[in-house]
Amino acid sequence: MRLKLSFTCKVLDYKYENYKVEFFTKENKLMMPVQIPEEWIKGSHPGEERLDDRLKALLGNLANY
């Protein structure tokens, strides 16, 4: 599954191995803030075009938002 998405995100906080992130549309409208566990980030390898399945599902759901 390829994700061809265009998001901007801003990391607000990092606490207890979780990132608090805000996602924005192409028009810079706030979509929603989310908590992303550090393990989802560590399980991703963008250079190899591999994302952790849970992060991929989150981004796919945001695309439908």
mmCIF file as Biopython writes it, N, C-alpha, C and O atoms, coordinates in Angstrom:
data_model
#
loop_
_atom_site.group_PDB
_atom_site.id
_atom_site.type_symbol
_atom_site.label_atom_id
_atom_site.label_alt_id
_atom_site.label_comp_id
_atom_site.label_asym_id
_atom_site.label_entity_id
_atom_site.label_seq_id
_atom_site.pdbx_PDB_ins_code
_atom_site.Cartn_x
_atom_site.Cartn_y
_atom_site.Cartn_z
_atom_site.occupancy
_atom_site.B_iso_or_equiv
_atom_site.auth_seq_id
_atom_site.auth_asym_id
_atom_site.pdbx_PDB_model_num
ATOM 1   N N  . MET A ? 1  ? 0.845   -1.180 0.000  1.0 0.0 1  A 1 
ATOM 2   C CA . MET A ? 1  ? 0.000   0.000  0.000  1.0 0.0 1  A 1 
ATOM 3   C C  . MET A ? 1  ? 0.883   1.234  0.000  1.0 0.0 1  A 1 
ATOM 4   O O  . MET A ? 1  ? 1.752   1.377  0.861  1.0 0.0 1  A 1 
ATOM 5   N N  . ARG A ? 2  ? 0.673   2.113  -0.943 1.0 0.0 2  A 1 
ATOM 6   C CA . ARG A ? 2  ? 1.409   3.370  -1.000 1.0 0.0 2  A 1 
ATOM 7   C C  . ARG A ? 2  ? 0.521   4.486  -0.489 1.0 0.0 2  A 1 
ATOM 8   O O  . ARG A ? 2  ? -0.662  4.565  -0.820 1.0 0.0 2  A 1 
ATOM 9   N N  . LEU A ? 3  ? 1.105   5.332  0.311  1.0 0.0 3  A 1 
ATOM 10  C CA . LEU A ? 3  ? 0.385   6.500  0.807  1.0 0.0 3  A 1 
ATOM 11  C C  . LEU A ? 3  ? 0.885   7.722  0.057  1.0 0.0 3  A 1 
ATOM 12  O O  . LEU A ? 3  ? 2.041   8.118  0.200  1.0 0.0 3  A 1 
ATOM 13  N N  . LYS A ? 4  ? 0.021   8.308  -0.730 1.0 0.0 4  A 1 
ATOM 14  C CA . LYS A ? 4  ? 0.371   9.547  -1.415 1.0 0.0 4  A 1 
ATOM 15  C C  . LYS A ? 4  ? -0.427  10.647 -0.749 1.0 0.0 4  A 1 
ATOM 16  O O  . LYS A ? 4  ? -1.497  11.038 -1.215 1.0 0.0 4  A 1 
ATOM 17  N N  . LEU A ? 5  ? 0.119   11.136 0.349  1.0 0.0 5  A 1 
ATOM 18  C CA . LEU A ? 5  ? -0.589  12.106 1.174  1.0 0.0 5  A 1 
ATOM 19  C C  . LEU A ? 5  ? 0.245   13.366 1.300  1.0 0.0 5  A 1 
ATOM 20  O O  . LEU A ? 5  ? 1.466   13.344 1.144  1.0 0.0 5  A 1 
ATOM 21  N N  . SER A ? 6  ? -0.422  14.439 1.581  1.0 0.0 6  A 1 
ATOM 22  C CA . SER A ? 6  ? 0.272   15.708 1.795  1.0 0.0 6  A 1 
ATOM 23  C C  . SER A ? 6  ? -0.203  16.309 3.109  1.0 0.0 6  A 1 
ATOM 24  O O  . SER A ? 6  ? -1.275  16.910 3.186  1.0 0.0 6  A 1 
ATOM 25  N N  . PHE A ? 7  ? 0.610   16.135 4.133  1.0 0.0 7  A 1 
ATOM 26  C CA . PHE A ? 7  ? 0.309   16.662 5.454  1.0 0.0 7  A 1 
ATOM 27  C C  . PHE A ? 7  ? 1.465   17.534 5.903  1.0 0.0 7  A 1 
ATOM 28  O O  . PHE A ? 7  ? 2.602   17.380 5.457  1.0 0.0 7  A 1 
ATOM 29  N N  . THR A ? 8  ? 1.148   18.433 6.778  1.0 0.0 8  A 1 
ATOM 30  C CA . THR A ? 8  ? 2.166   19.136 7.547  1.0 0.0 8  A 1 
ATOM 31  C C  . THR A ? 8  ? 1.904   18.757 8.989  1.0 0.0 8  A 1 
ATOM 32  O O  . THR A ? 8  ? 0.753   18.657 9.414  1.0 0.0 8  A 1 
ATOM 33  N N  . CYS A ? 9  ? 2.960   18.549 9.733  1.0 0.0 9  A 1 
ATOM 34  C CA . CYS A ? 9  ? 2.748   18.233 11.141 1.0 0.0 9  A 1 
ATOM 35  C C  . CYS A ? 9  ? 3.695   19.044 12.003 1.0 0.0 9  A 1 
ATOM 36  O O  . CYS A ? 9  ? 4.749   19.500 11.561 1.0 0.0 9  A 1 
ATOM 37  N N  . LYS A ? 10 ? 3.283   19.204 13.236 1.0 0.0 10 A 1 
ATOM 38  C CA . LYS A ? 10 ? 4.053   19.968 14.205 1.0 0.0 10 A 1 
ATOM 39  C C  . LYS A ? 10 ? 4.076   19.167 15.499 1.0 0.0 10 A 1 
ATOM 40  O O  . LYS A ? 10 ? 3.025   18.830 16.046 1.0 0.0 10 A 1 
ATOM 41  N N  . VAL A ? 11 ? 5.265   18.867 15.984 1.0 0.0 11 A 1 
ATOM 42  C CA . VAL A ? 11 ? 5.396   18.147 17.246 1.0 0.0 11 A 1 
ATOM 43  C C  . VAL A ? 11 ? 5.275   19.160 18.373 1.0 0.0 11 A 1 
ATOM 44  O O  . VAL A ? 11 ? 6.046   20.117 18.446 1.0 0.0 11 A 1 
ATOM 45  N N  . LEU A ? 12 ? 4.304   18.944 19.247 1.0 0.0 12 A 1 
ATOM 46  C CA . LEU A ? 12 ? 4.043   19.868 20.356 1.0 0.0 12 A 1 
ATOM 47  C C  . LEU A ? 12 ? 4.748   19.478 21.637 1.0 0.0 12 A 1 
ATOM 48  O O  . LEU A ? 12 ? 5.176   20.334 22.411 1.0 0.0 12 A 1 
ATOM 49  N N  . ASP A ? 13 ? 4.865   18.167 21.855 1.0 0.0 13 A 1 
ATOM 50  C CA . ASP A ? 13 ? 5.391   17.710 23.131 1.0 0.0 13 A 1 
ATOM 51  C C  . ASP A ? 13 ? 5.903   16.284 22.984 1.0 0.0 13 A 1 
ATOM 52  O O  . ASP A ? 13 ? 5.462   15.533 22.114 1.0 0.0 13 A 1 
ATOM 53  N N  . TYR A ? 14 ? 6.827   15.933 23.837 1.0 0.0 14 A 1 
ATOM 54  C CA . TYR A ? 14 ? 7.305   14.554 23.942 1.0 0.0 14 A 1 
ATOM 55  C C  . TYR A ? 14 ? 7.335   14.213 25.413 1.0 0.0 14 A 1 
ATOM 56  O O  . TYR A ? 14 ? 8.048   14.843 26.195 1.0 0.0 14 A 1 
ATOM 57  N N  . LYS A ? 15 ? 6.552   13.209 25.789 1.0 0.0 15 A 1 
ATOM 58  C CA . LYS A ? 15 ? 6.456   12.828 27.195 1.0 0.0 15 A 1 
ATOM 59  C C  . LYS A ? 15 ? 6.135   11.340 27.282 1.0 0.0 15 A 1 
ATOM 60  O O  . LYS A ? 15 ? 5.274   10.836 26.561 1.0 0.0 15 A 1 
ATOM 61  N N  . TYR A ? 16 ? 6.832   10.651 28.164 1.0 0.0 16 A 1 
ATOM 62  C CA . TYR A ? 16 ? 6.558   9.229  28.418 1.0 0.0 16 A 1 
ATOM 63  C C  . TYR A ? 16 ? 6.594   8.399  27.134 1.0 0.0 16 A 1 
ATOM 64  O O  . TYR A ? 16 ? 5.745   7.533  26.923 1.0 0.0 16 A 1 
ATOM 65  N N  . GLU A ? 17 ? 7.582   8.670  26.281 1.0 0.0 17 A 1 
ATOM 66  C CA . GLU A ? 17 ? 7.791   7.943  25.026 1.0 0.0 17 A 1 
ATOM 67  C C  . GLU A ? 17 ? 6.641   8.108  24.041 1.0 0.0 17 A 1 
ATOM 68  O O  . GLU A ? 17 ? 6.400   7.227  23.216 1.0 0.0 17 A 1 
ATOM 69  N N  . ASN A ? 18 ? 5.932   9.224  24.119 1.0 0.0 18 A 1 
ATOM 70  C CA . ASN A ? 18 ? 4.858   9.550  23.181 1.0 0.0 18 A 1 
ATOM 71  C C  . ASN A ? 18 ? 5.064   10.962 22.647 1.0 0.0 18 A 1 
ATOM 72  O O  . ASN A ? 18 ? 5.450   11.872 23.381 1.0 0.0 18 A 1 
ATOM 73  N N  . TYR A ? 19 ? 4.804   11.121 21.374 1.0 0.0 19 A 1 
ATOM 74  C CA . TYR A ? 19 ? 4.848   12.440 20.750 1.0 0.0 19 A 1 
ATOM 75  C C  . TYR A ? 19 ? 3.422   12.967 20.643 1.0 0.0 19 A 1 
ATOM 76  O O  . TYR A ? 19 ? 2.521   12.233 20.235 1.0 0.0 19 A 1 
ATOM 77  N N  . LYS A ? 20 ? 3.208   14.221 21.003 1.0 0.0 20 A 1 
ATOM 78  C CA . LYS A ? 20 ? 1.931   14.869 20.766 1.0 0.0 20 A 1 
ATOM 79  C C  . LYS A ? 20 ? 2.124   15.703 19.498 1.0 0.0 20 A 1 
ATOM 80  O O  . LYS A ? 20 ? 2.949   16.617 19.463 1.0 0.0 20 A 1 
ATOM 81  N N  . VAL A ? 21 ? 1.355   15.375 18.464 1.0 0.0 21 A 1 
ATOM 82  C CA . VAL A ? 21 ? 1.557   15.959 17.141 1.0 0.0 21 A 1 
ATOM 83  C C  . VAL A ? 21 ? 0.250   16.546 16.623 1.0 0.0 21 A 1 
ATOM 84  O O  . VAL A ? 21 ? -0.816  15.956 16.801 1.0 0.0 21 A 1 
ATOM 85  N N  . GLU A ? 22 ? 0.336   17.702 15.986 1.0 0.0 22 A 1 
ATOM 86  C CA . GLU A ? 22 ? -0.808  18.291 15.292 1.0 0.0 22 A 1 
ATOM 87  C C  . GLU A ? 22 ? -0.594  18.101 13.799 1.0 0.0 22 A 1 
ATOM 88  O O  . GLU A ? 22 ? 0.497   18.350 13.286 1.0 0.0 22 A 1 
ATOM 89  N N  . PHE A ? 23 ? -1.627  17.663 13.109 1.0 0.0 23 A 1 
ATOM 90  C CA . PHE A ? 23 ? -1.579  17.507 11.665 1.0 0.0 23 A 1 
ATOM 91  C C  . PHE A ? 23 ? -2.416  18.595 11.011 1.0 0.0 23 A 1 
ATOM 92  O O  . PHE A ? 23 ? -3.495  18.941 11.493 1.0 0.0 23 A 1 
ATOM 93  N N  . PHE A ? 24 ? -1.906  19.127 9.909  1.0 0.0 24 A 1 
ATOM 94  C CA . PHE A ? 24 ? -2.567  20.199 9.173  1.0 0.0 24 A 1 
ATOM 95  C C  . PHE A ? 24 ? -2.782  19.779 7.724  1.0 0.0 24 A 1 
ATOM 96  O O  . PHE A ? 24 ? -2.015  18.986 7.178  1.0 0.0 24 A 1 
ATOM 97  N N  . THR A ? 25 ? -3.837  20.321 7.101  1.0 0.0 25 A 1 
ATOM 98  C CA . THR A ? 25 ? -4.105  20.080 5.685  1.0 0.0 25 A 1 
ATOM 99  C C  . THR A ? 25 ? -3.148  20.907 4.838  1.0 0.0 25 A 1 
ATOM 100 O O  . THR A ? 25 ? -2.361  21.696 5.361  1.0 0.0 25 A 1 
ATOM 101 N N  . LYS A ? 26 ? -3.224  20.717 3.521  1.0 0.0 26 A 1 
ATOM 102 C CA . LYS A ? 26 ? -2.417  21.523 2.597  1.0 0.0 26 A 1 
ATOM 103 C C  . LYS A ? 26 ? -2.700  23.008 2.757  1.0 0.0 26 A 1 
ATOM 104 O O  . LYS A ? 26 ? -1.837  23.846 2.495  1.0 0.0 26 A 1 
ATOM 105 N N  . GLU A ? 27 ? -3.916  23.330 3.190  1.0 0.0 27 A 1 
ATOM 106 C CA . GLU A ? 27 ? -4.330  24.727 3.366  1.0 0.0 27 A 1 
ATOM 107 C C  . GLU A ? 27 ? -4.001  25.247 4.766  1.0 0.0 27 A 1 
ATOM 108 O O  . GLU A ? 27 ? -4.472  26.315 5.157  1.0 0.0 27 A 1 
ATOM 109 N N  . ASN A ? 28 ? -3.199  24.499 5.516  1.0 0.0 28 A 1 
ATOM 110 C CA . ASN A ? 28 ? -2.798  24.844 6.888  1.0 0.0 28 A 1 
ATOM 111 C C  . ASN A ? 28 ? -3.957  24.890 7.877  1.0 0.0 28 A 1 
ATOM 112 O O  . ASN A ? 28 ? -3.901  25.632 8.858  1.0 0.0 28 A 1 
ATOM 113 N N  . LYS A ? 29 ? -4.994  24.115 7.636  1.0 0.0 29 A 1 
ATOM 114 C CA . LYS A ? 29 ? -6.092  23.992 8.601  1.0 0.0 29 A 1 
ATOM 115 C C  . LYS A ? 29 ? -5.790  22.805 9.515  1.0 0.0 29 A 1 
ATOM 116 O O  . LYS A ? 29 ? -5.398  21.731 9.059  1.0 0.0 29 A 1 
ATOM 117 N N  . LEU A ? 30 ? -5.981  23.026 10.811 1.0 0.0 30 A 1 
ATOM 118 C CA . LEU A ? 30 ? -5.724  21.969 11.779 1.0 0.0 30 A 1 
ATOM 119 C C  . LEU A ? 30 ? -6.705  20.830 11.578 1.0 0.0 30 A 1 
ATOM 120 O O  . LEU A ? 30 ? -7.919  21.033 11.562 1.0 0.0 30 A 1 
ATOM 121 N N  . MET A ? 31 ? -6.161  19.619 11.423 1.0 0.0 31 A 1 
ATOM 122 C CA . MET A ? 31 ? -7.012  18.436 11.284 1.0 0.0 31 A 1 
ATOM 123 C C  . MET A ? 31 ? -7.322  17.882 12.661 1.0 0.0 31 A 1 
ATOM 124 O O  . MET A ? 31 ? -8.485  17.754 13.044 1.0 0.0 31 A 1 
ATOM 125 N N  . MET A ? 32 ? -6.273  17.554 13.405 1.0 0.0 32 A 1 
ATOM 126 C CA . MET A ? 32 ? -6.461  17.048 14.760 1.0 0.0 32 A 1 
ATOM 127 C C  . MET A ? 32 ? -5.113  16.815 15.408 1.0 0.0 32 A 1 
ATOM 128 O O  . MET A ? 32 ? -4.128  16.526 14.729 1.0 0.0 32 A 1 
ATOM 129 N N  . PRO A ? 33 ? -5.071  16.943 16.731 1.0 0.0 33 A 1 
ATOM 130 C CA . PRO A ? 33 ? -3.867  16.546 17.461 1.0 0.0 33 A 1 
ATOM 131 C C  . PRO A ? 33 ? -3.958  15.049 17.792 1.0 0.0 33 A 1 
ATOM 132 O O  . PRO A ? 33 ? -5.039  14.531 18.071 1.0 0.0 33 A 1 
ATOM 133 N N  . VAL A ? 34 ? -2.825  14.377 17.756 1.0 0.0 34 A 1 
ATOM 134 C CA . VAL A ? 34 ? -2.795  12.944 18.066 1.0 0.0 34 A 1 
ATOM 135 C C  . VAL A ? 34 ? -1.564  12.622 18.909 1.0 0.0 34 A 1 
ATOM 136 O O  . VAL A ? 34 ? -0.593  13.380 18.932 1.0 0.0 34 A 1 
ATOM 137 N N  . GLN A ? 35 ? -1.622  11.497 19.593 1.0 0.0 35 A 1 
ATOM 138 C CA . GLN A ? 35 ? -0.482  10.955 20.332 1.0 0.0 35 A 1 
ATOM 139 C C  . GLN A ? 35 ? 0.114   9.835  19.484 1.0 0.0 35 A 1 
ATOM 140 O O  . GLN A ? 35 ? -0.599  8.921  19.069 1.0 0.0 35 A 1 
ATOM 141 N N  . ILE A ? 36 ? 1.407   9.905  19.230 1.0 0.0 36 A 1 
ATOM 142 C CA . ILE A ? 36 ? 2.078   8.870  18.450 1.0 0.0 36 A 1 
ATOM 143 C C  . ILE A ? 36 ? 3.180   8.263  19.320 1.0 0.0 36 A 1 
ATOM 144 O O  . ILE A ? 36 ? 4.110   8.964  19.719 1.0 0.0 36 A 1 
ATOM 145 N N  . PRO A ? 37 ? 3.080   6.969  19.616 1.0 0.0 37 A 1 
ATOM 146 C CA . PRO A ? 37 ? 4.118   6.326  20.422 1.0 0.0 37 A 1 
ATOM 147 C C  . PRO A ? 37 ? 5.461   6.312  19.681 1.0 0.0 37 A 1 
ATOM 148 O O  . PRO A ? 37 ? 5.509   6.172  18.459 1.0 0.0 37 A 1 
ATOM 149 N N  . GLU A ? 38 ? 6.526   6.458  20.432 1.0 0.0 38 A 1 
ATOM 150 C CA . GLU A ? 38 ? 7.867   6.463  19.855 1.0 0.0 38 A 1 
ATOM 151 C C  . GLU A ? 38 ? 8.154   5.187  19.070 1.0 0.0 38 A 1 
ATOM 152 O O  . GLU A ? 38 ? 8.857   5.231  18.061 1.0 0.0 38 A 1 
ATOM 153 N N  . GLU A ? 39 ? 7.622   4.055  19.516 1.0 0.0 39 A 1 
ATOM 154 C CA . GLU A ? 39 ? 7.883   2.783  18.824 1.0 0.0 39 A 1 
ATOM 155 C C  . GLU A ? 39 ? 7.349   2.800  17.390 1.0 0.0 39 A 1 
ATOM 156 O O  . GLU A ? 39 ? 7.903   2.117  16.528 1.0 0.0 39 A 1 
ATOM 157 N N  . TRP A ? 40 ? 6.287   3.563  17.114 1.0 0.0 40 A 1 
ATOM 158 C CA . TRP A ? 40 ? 5.775   3.673  15.745 1.0 0.0 40 A 1 
ATOM 159 C C  . TRP A ? 40 ? 6.781   4.406  14.867 1.0 0.0 40 A 1 
ATOM 160 O O  . TRP A ? 40 ? 6.946   4.072  13.693 1.0 0.0 40 A 1 
ATOM 161 N N  . ILE A ? 41 ? 7.445   5.394  15.430 1.0 0.0 41 A 1 
ATOM 162 C CA . ILE A ? 41 ? 8.450   6.153  14.690 1.0 0.0 41 A 1 
ATOM 163 C C  . ILE A ? 41 ? 9.679   5.273  14.449 1.0 0.0 41 A 1 
ATOM 164 O O  . ILE A ? 41 ? 10.209  5.220  13.340 1.0 0.0 41 A 1 
ATOM 165 N N  . LYS A ? 42 ? 10.117  4.595  15.490 1.0 0.0 42 A 1 
ATOM 166 C CA . LYS A ? 42 ? 11.295  3.731  15.369 1.0 0.0 42 A 1 
ATOM 167 C C  . LYS A ? 42 ? 11.051  2.561  14.422 1.0 0.0 42 A 1 
ATOM 168 O O  . LYS A ? 42 ? 11.998  2.054  13.821 1.0 0.0 42 A 1 
ATOM 169 N N  . GLY A ? 43 ? 9.811   2.126  14.279 1.0 0.0 43 A 1 
ATOM 170 C CA . GLY A ? 43 ? 9.480   1.023  13.390 1.0 0.0 43 A 1 
ATOM 171 C C  . GLY A ? 43 ? 9.303   1.448  11.945 1.0 0.0 43 A 1 
ATOM 172 O O  . GLY A ? 43 ? 8.938   0.630  11.100 1.0 0.0 43 A 1 
ATOM 173 N N  . SER A ? 44 ? 9.555   2.713  11.646 1.0 0.0 44 A 1 
ATOM 174 C CA . SER A ? 44 ? 9.392   3.247  10.297 1.0 0.0 44 A 1 
ATOM 175 C C  . SER A ? 44 ? 10.761  3.547  9.689  1.0 0.0 44 A 1 
ATOM 176 O O  . SER A ? 44 ? 11.701  3.928  10.387 1.0 0.0 44 A 1 
ATOM 177 N N  . HIS A ? 45 ? 10.847  3.365  8.376  1.0 0.0 45 A 1 
ATOM 178 C CA . HIS A ? 45 ? 12.083  3.635  7.652  1.0 0.0 45 A 1 
ATOM 179 C C  . HIS A ? 45 ? 11.724  4.362  6.355  1.0 0.0 45 A 1 
ATOM 180 O O  . HIS A ? 45 ? 11.604  3.732  5.305  1.0 0.0 45 A 1 
ATOM 181 N N  . PRO A ? 46 ? 11.551  5.703  6.424  1.0 0.0 46 A 1 
ATOM 182 C CA . PRO A ? 46 ? 11.105  6.460  5.249  1.0 0.0 46 A 1 
ATOM 183 C C  . PRO A ? 46 ? 12.015  6.305  4.035  1.0 0.0 46 A 1 
ATOM 184 O O  . PRO A ? 46 ? 11.533  6.304  2.902  1.0 0.0 46 A 1 
ATOM 185 N N  . GLY A ? 47 ? 13.327  6.174  4.253  1.0 0.0 47 A 1 
ATOM 186 C CA . GLY A ? 47 ? 14.251  5.999  3.126  1.0 0.0 47 A 1 
ATOM 187 C C  . GLY A ? 47 ? 13.967  4.734  2.344  1.0 0.0 47 A 1 
ATOM 188 O O  . GLY A ? 47 ? 14.242  4.658  1.146  1.0 0.0 47 A 1 
ATOM 189 N N  . GLU A ? 48 ? 13.421  3.746  3.020  1.0 0.0 48 A 1 
ATOM 190 C CA . GLU A ? 48 ? 13.054  2.475  2.391  1.0 0.0 48 A 1 
ATOM 191 C C  . GLU A ? 48 ? 11.566  2.432  2.077  1.0 0.0 48 A 1 
ATOM 192 O O  . GLU A ? 48 ? 11.040  1.402  1.656  1.0 0.0 48 A 1 
ATOM 193 N N  . GLU A ? 49 ? 10.896  3.553  2.285  1.0 0.0 49 A 1 
ATOM 194 C CA . GLU A ? 49 ? 9.448   3.672  2.083  1.0 0.0 49 A 1 
ATOM 195 C C  . GLU A ? 49 ? 8.674   2.647  2.909  1.0 0.0 49 A 1 
ATOM 196 O O  . GLU A ? 49 ? 7.691   2.073  2.439  1.0 0.0 49 A 1 
ATOM 197 N N  . ARG A ? 50 ? 9.129   2.423  4.152  1.0 0.0 50 A 1 
ATOM 198 C CA . ARG A ? 50 ? 8.437   1.515  5.070  1.0 0.0 50 A 1 
ATOM 199 C C  . ARG A ? 50 ? 7.967   2.298  6.278  1.0 0.0 50 A 1 
ATOM 200 O O  . ARG A ? 50 ? 8.747   3.001  6.921  1.0 0.0 50 A 1 
ATOM 201 N N  . LEU A ? 51 ? 6.693   2.172  6.581  1.0 0.0 51 A 1 
ATOM 202 C CA . LEU A ? 51 ? 6.115   2.774  7.780  1.0 0.0 51 A 1 
ATOM 203 C C  . LEU A ? 51 ? 5.576   1.673  8.670  1.0 0.0 51 A 1 
ATOM 204 O O  . LEU A ? 51 ? 5.104   0.642  8.191  1.0 0.0 51 A 1 
ATOM 205 N N  . ASP A ? 52 ? 5.651   1.903  9.964  1.0 0.0 52 A 1 
ATOM 206 C CA . ASP A ? 52 ? 5.009   1.001  10.910 1.0 0.0 52 A 1 
ATOM 207 C C  . ASP A ? 52 ? 3.538   0.896  10.518 1.0 0.0 52 A 1 
ATOM 208 O O  . ASP A ? 52 ? 2.920   1.904  10.174 1.0 0.0 52 A 1 
ATOM 209 N N  . ASP A ? 53 ? 2.976   -0.295 10.565 1.0 0.0 53 A 1 
ATOM 210 C CA . ASP A ? 53 ? 1.587   -0.508 10.135 1.0 0.0 53 A 1 
ATOM 211 C C  . ASP A ? 53 ? 0.601   0.372  10.895 1.0 0.0 53 A 1 
ATOM 212 O O  . ASP A ? 53 ? -0.380  0.845  10.321 1.0 0.0 53 A 1 
ATOM 213 N N  . ARG A ? 54 ? 0.855   0.593  12.178 1.0 0.0 54 A 1 
ATOM 214 C CA . ARG A ? 54 ? -0.064  1.422  12.970 1.0 0.0 54 A 1 
ATOM 215 C C  . ARG A ? 54 ? 0.024   2.890  12.571 1.0 0.0 54 A 1 
ATOM 216 O O  . ARG A ? 54 ? -0.986  3.593  12.549 1.0 0.0 54 A 1 
ATOM 217 N N  . LEU A ? 55 ? 1.237   3.354  12.253 1.0 0.0 55 A 1 
ATOM 218 C CA . LEU A ? 55 ? 1.404   4.727  11.780 1.0 0.0 55 A 1 
ATOM 219 C C  . LEU A ? 55 ? 0.779   4.882  10.395 1.0 0.0 55 A 1 
ATOM 220 O O  . LEU A ? 55 ? 0.163   5.905  10.093 1.0 0.0 55 A 1 
ATOM 221 N N  . LYS A ? 56 ? 0.941   3.872  9.568  1.0 0.0 56 A 1 
ATOM 222 C CA . LYS A ? 56 ? 0.333   3.890  8.236  1.0 0.0 56 A 1 
ATOM 223 C C  . LYS A ? 56 ? -1.192  3.960  8.337  1.0 0.0 56 A 1 
ATOM 224 O O  . LYS A ? 56 ? -1.832  4.691  7.581  1.0 0.0 56 A 1 
ATOM 225 N N  . ALA A ? 57 ? -1.774  3.203  9.268  1.0 0.0 57 A 1 
ATOM 226 C CA . ALA A ? 57 ? -3.224  3.223  9.466  1.0 0.0 57 A 1 
ATOM 227 C C  . ALA A ? 57 ? -3.685  4.594  9.953  1.0 0.0 57 A 1 
ATOM 228 O O  . ALA A ? 57 ? -4.707  5.105  9.495  1.0 0.0 57 A 1 
ATOM 229 N N  . LEU A ? 58 ? -2.936  5.188  10.876 1.0 0.0 58 A 1 
ATOM 230 C CA . LEU A ? 58 ? -3.289  6.525  11.369 1.0 0.0 58 A 1 
ATOM 231 C C  . LEU A ? 58 ? -3.276  7.536  10.231 1.0 0.0 58 A 1 
ATOM 232 O O  . LEU A ? 58 ? -4.215  8.320  10.087 1.0 0.0 58 A 1 
ATOM 233 N N  . LEU A ? 59 ? -2.227  7.524  9.427  1.0 0.0 59 A 1 
ATOM 234 C CA . LEU A ? 59 ? -2.132  8.477  8.309  1.0 0.0 59 A 1 
ATOM 235 C C  . LEU A ? 59 ? -3.215  8.217  7.268  1.0 0.0 59 A 1 
ATOM 236 O O  . LEU A ? 59 ? -3.755  9.154  6.681  1.0 0.0 59 A 1 
ATOM 237 N N  . GLY A ? 60 ? -3.529  6.957  7.043  1.0 0.0 60 A 1 
ATOM 238 C CA . GLY A ? 60 ? -4.618  6.634  6.120  1.0 0.0 60 A 1 
ATOM 239 C C  . GLY A ? 60 ? -5.950  7.149  6.626  1.0 0.0 60 A 1 
ATOM 240 O O  . GLY A ? 60 ? -6.761  7.646  5.844  1.0 0.0 60 A 1 
ATOM 241 N N  . ASN A ? 61 ? -6.185  7.037  7.926  1.0 0.0 61 A 1 
ATOM 242 C CA . ASN A ? 61 ? -7.426  7.558  8.520  1.0 0.0 61 A 1 
ATOM 243 C C  . ASN A ? 61 ? -7.463  9.078  8.446  1.0 0.0 61 A 1 
ATOM 244 O O  . ASN A ? 61 ? -8.521  9.658  8.205  1.0 0.0 61 A 1 
ATOM 245 N N  . LEU A ? 62 ? -6.328  9.726  8.649  1.0 0.0 62 A 1 
ATOM 246 C CA . LEU A ? 62 ? -6.286  11.185 8.544  1.0 0.0 62 A 1 
ATOM 247 C C  . LEU A ? 62 ? -6.600  11.648 7.118  1.0 0.0 62 A 1 
ATOM 248 O O  . LEU A ? 62 ? -7.206  12.701 6.920  1.0 0.0 62 A 1 
ATOM 249 N N  . ALA A ? 63 ? -6.186  10.859 6.139  1.0 0.0 63 A 1 
ATOM 250 C CA . ALA A ? 63 ? -6.455  11.217 4.738  1.0 0.0 63 A 1 
ATOM 251 C C  . ALA A ? 63 ? -7.958  11.212 4.464  1.0 0.0 63 A 1 
ATOM 252 O O  . ALA A ? 63 ? -8.437  11.957 3.609  1.0 0.0 63 A 1 
ATOM 253 N N  . ASN A ? 64 ? -8.693  10.383 5.181  1.0 0.0 64 A 1 
ATOM 254 C CA . ASN A ? 64 ? -10.155 10.302 4.998  1.0 0.0 64 A 1 
ATOM 255 C C  . ASN A ? 64 ? -10.901 11.315 5.841  1.0 0.0 64 A 1 
ATOM 256 O O  . ASN A ? 64 ? -12.121 11.435 5.730  1.0 0.0 64 A 1 
ATOM 257 N N  . TYR A ? 65 ? -10.187 12.044 6.680  1.0 0.0 65 A 1 
ATOM 258 C CA . TYR A ? 65 ? -10.793 13.002 7.607  1.0 0.0 65 A 1 
ATOM 259 C C  . TYR A ? 65 ? -11.315 14.208 6.881  1.0 0.0 65 A 1 
ATOM 260 O O  . TYR A ? 65 ? -11.859 15.119 7.507  1.0 0.0 65 A 1 
#
